[in-house]
Amino acid sequence: MIIYDIIAINILGSRFQKQYFQCHKLSLVAAVLLLMVQIFIDYKRPLTQQILDGHTTYKISQALHIQNKRRQRMGQECSKIHPIGIKQQKRYHKQLMVDDKHRIAYCYIPKAGSSHWRRTLTKFKYPHLKQSYIHIMYNNHSGYLGHSRFNETMRTYIMNYYFKFTFVRNPYSRLYSAYVDKLCQHRPHDINYQKIYGTEIMKRYRPNASAIEKQTGWTVTFEEFLRYVTDGLHEGRMMDHHWETYEHLCNPCKINYDFIGDIESQNNEESNALLHIIGADIAVFPSGRNKTKKEKLRDAYSKIPQYVIERVKEEFKNDFKLFGYDINTFDSL
């Protein structure tokens, strides 16, 4: 039982840990009971229903160990990147999906498993919702912190007391995934991306483009896309959220996230561990989801001039540092 108590206390976070260790004069049982009463009163996190045993306990324990290391690294890197503090970014309001029923707030990052997570959380919140309505519901702006129904008092409460999480992936693979998904496909819902961004890229980086290329934006190269993104970031332009930096989307140096997962973790173990932690055992993330084949990535980046690669490193350096990705090699992709 002691190991279960320790795991539960680690899940609950520093505030509860402090209360727990202040109870050192009480028996272990009394201290745990006191914690459970506090959980019931405050209901900060949707974890009280968890019964951890066997394989699930081991997986969650592993996930917590990874979280502790990741949060520690992020704290150290934030201190280096922003030694005098960071201004609160407001864009995260639009990215933060709120579930008042389970007291969860998820900052979604496109091309990092966000569609699957938003579907999962919508199904978790509305278990009887028909499959055909799920997409409509998770795109409903009223479910995000930026909606007018949330005043500043409510937003502050959510940021202080809800279970907050996000997922990231290697910036190199995310950029390539965004390029392929939004500028190389000819699906009806991607046409606007090609007309808006593809044609703009053509104007900027291919002055000799044909009339059809300028009109459709269909033949943008990966190099042209990377130049457009890095130039935009360097110039401070508002970027589409599919290729905006993690730092600007979800403000990880200012928001105290309870869980920051890597969507490319082996067999999606971090995603599945979080499903258990929040009690959303209605879904399982399949192995290999949101992964791009290493060979494709290496081949794509091998054709990019070094000066463009250096621009990518410069503009996304904080994302690499904050989440521990190797900026100098594609071997980790």
N, C-alpha and C positions, 0 to 999 in steps of 0.2 A: 504493500500500500504506500510506503514512503516514496517510492519512485514515481507513482501516479500523482502524489501530492506535489512533488517537485516539478513535474512536467506541467501540471495545471498552473502552478504559481508562475512559472516561466512564461506560459502563454499569456497570462493576465497582465504582464508588463510591470514596469518599474514602480508605478504608484502603489500597486498592490503588494509588490515585493517589499517596499519600505514598511508598509503596515504589518506585513507578515513578520519581518525581522524585529520590529518593535515589540512584538509579542513573545520575545524569547524566554520570558519568565513563565509563560503559560506552557502547558503541555502541547505537543504537536497536534493532538486531536482538537483541543480547544482553539488553537490558532487557526486551523483549517476551518472550523465551524464559524469563527469570527469572519473569516474571509468570505465564506459562502453567504453569510447574512449581508455583508457589504455588497456583494454581487447582486443579490436579490433587490436591495434597496436602490442601488445606483443603476443597475442593469446596463453597465457601460458596454459590455460586449456580449454577443450572442453565443456564448460558449458553455453555458451552464448545463446544457442537456448532453454534453459530451461524456461518453463512457469510454475510456481509453483502455484497450487491452491488446495483447498480442502484437500482430503485425502492424495494426493501425498505430499503436502507441510508439512503436519503433520508428515508423515513417514520420510521425509528427515530431518526435524527439529529434530526428535528423533535420527536419525542416527548421525547427527552432534553433538548432545549432548553427545552421547556415544563416538564419536571420540575424542572430547575435553578431556573427562575424561581419555580415553585410552592413548592418546598422552602425557597427563600430567603425568600419572603414569609411562609411558615408559621413559620419560625424567628423572624422579626422580630415577628410578631403574638403568638406564644407568649410571648415575652419581655415584651410589654406586658400580656398577659392574666394571666400568672402570673409576676410579677417575682421572687418568692421560691421559685419551683418549684411543682410540682403533685404532689399525692398520686396514687400509682398506682391507677388504677381497675381493679377485678378483673372487671368485666363483660365486658371484651374477651376473657377466657378462653372464654366461651360463644360469642363471635362469630368466633373465630379458627379457620378450617378448616386443618388441617395435612396436608400431603402429604410423608411421610418419604421416599418413593421419589425425588422430585425436589427435596426440600428447599425446599418452598414453604409459606408461611403467608399465608392470605388472610382479612382481617377483613371479613366480609360485612355490608353495610348494606342492609336491606330497602328496596325501592323505588328502588334505585340499581343495577339490573342483577344483583342477587345471585342470583336463580334461574338465570339463564343462566350466570353464572360458576361457580356450584357444580356445575351439570350438566357444564360444560366441563371443570372440574378433576377431577371424578369419572371422566369418560370418558378423560381424560389419564392418570389413575392406573391405571384398569382398562380398557384399550383393547378387551378382548374381552367386556366386560360387556354383557348384553342391555339394550336400551333400557328395557324394562319395570322393570328393577331399579335404574336410575340414581337415580330419586327416592328409593328406599328407602335407598340407600347414602349419598347426600349428606345425608340427615336422621339418619344414624346418629351418635349422640352420641360414640361412641368416636373419631370422626375430628376432634373439636374439642379445643382446648387445655384446656378446663375438665373433661374426663373424668378419672376417677381414675387412668387408666393413665399419665398424665403427672405425675410428681412435680416439685417445685420446681427440682431440678437440671436435669431435662429441659426444663422450660419456659424456664429461663434460657438454656440452650444454643440452643433454637429461636429465642428472641428475639434472640440475638447472631449466629447464623450462618445462619439460613434467609433466603431471599429473601421479604421481607414486602411485601404490597401491599394496597391497598383502592381502592374507587371511590366517588365522591360525585356529587351533582347539586345544582342550585339548590334550597335549602330550601323556597322557595315552591312549586315544581312537585312536589317530593317530598311535601309535606303534602297537596296536592290529590290527587295520585295515590293516597296511602294512604287518604284519605277515600273516593274513588270506588271503589277496589278492595275495601275491607274493610266499608264501611257502606252502599254503594249497590247492590251486587250481591246476588242472591238464590241464589247457587250453594250447593250443600250444604256445602262446606268453609268457607264464610263465615258460616254460620248462628251458630256459636259467637261470632264477633266481634260480631254484631249483638245476640245475647242477653246477652253479657257487657258490652260497651262501649255499644252502642246503648241498652239499657234503663237503664244507669247515667247516660248523658247525659240521657235523658228525665227521670229523677228530679231531676237537678240543675238543668236549664235549661228544662224545659217542665212546670211544675207542673200545667197544665191539659190535659195529654196524655190522649188517649182510652185506654180499657182495652186495646185492641188495640195501640196505639203503645207503651204501657208494657210490654206482654207481649212484643212482637216486636223493638222498637227499629229498625223498618224505615225510618222517615221522618226520621231525623236530618238537620238542615241543615248546610251547610258552616260557617256561623257558629257553631252549637252545638258542632260538632266542634272548631273552633279555640279556642273558649272552654275546652272541656274539657282540651285539650292544654296550653294556656298556663297555666291554673290549676294543673294537675297539676305542671308543671315548676316553677312559682313556689313551690308548697307542698312540693316535694321528694319527691313520690310516685314510686314505681317505675313507669316508663312502658313500654308495649308497644314492642318494638323497631322496629315499623313507623313510629313517630313520635317515638322518642327522638332526642336530639341526637347528631350525629357525635362530639362531644367525649366524651360519656359512653359511647357504644358502642365506639369504637375508640381512644380516648386518644391522639390524634395529637401532642399536645405532650410525651408521655412516650415513645412508641414511635417509633423511628427507621425509618419506612417507606422502602423502597427505591423504591417507585413509588406515587403517588397519582393516579389517573386521574379524569377527568370523563366519566361515562357518556353525557352529552349532547354530547360533542365532535362536530364536524362529521363526518358519515359514519362515526361511531364509530371514527375513526382512532386514538385513544389505546388503545382496547380491542384493536384488531387489531395495533397495534404491540407491545403487551405479549404477545400470543399468540406473536409471532415471537421476542421476547426470551426468554421462558421455554421456547421450543421446542414449544409446544402448537399446532402448525399443523394441528390436526385440525378446527378450527372457524373460522368467520368471523362476526363480529357484523354483522348486516344493517343497512344504513343506515336511520336513523329509529327504531331500537328504543329503548324507554324514553323516548320524547319525547311530551309532551302538547302538543296544538296551542295555540299562543300565544293564539289568539282565545278558546278555552275558559277558559284560565287568567285572562286579563284580565277576562273576563266574570264568572267566579266571584268574583274578588277585588274587583271593582267593586261588588258587592252587600254587602260586609262593612263594618260601621261602622269608622270610623277608629280608635276606641279599641281595637278588637280587633286591627287591623293593627299598632298600636303595641305591643300585648302580644306579638304574634308577633315583631316586630323585637327586643324586649327579651330574650325567652327564647331566641331563636336567633341572637343577635348574634354570638356567638363562631364559630358555623358559617359565617356570612357573611364575617366578617373573615379567618378562617384560610384559606379557600379562594378568596378574591377575588371573591365574588359581590356584586353591587350591591344593597344593602339598601333603597334608596330608590326604586327604580323596577321596574316589571314589564316594561320594554322589553327587558331582557336575557333574559327567559324564552324 
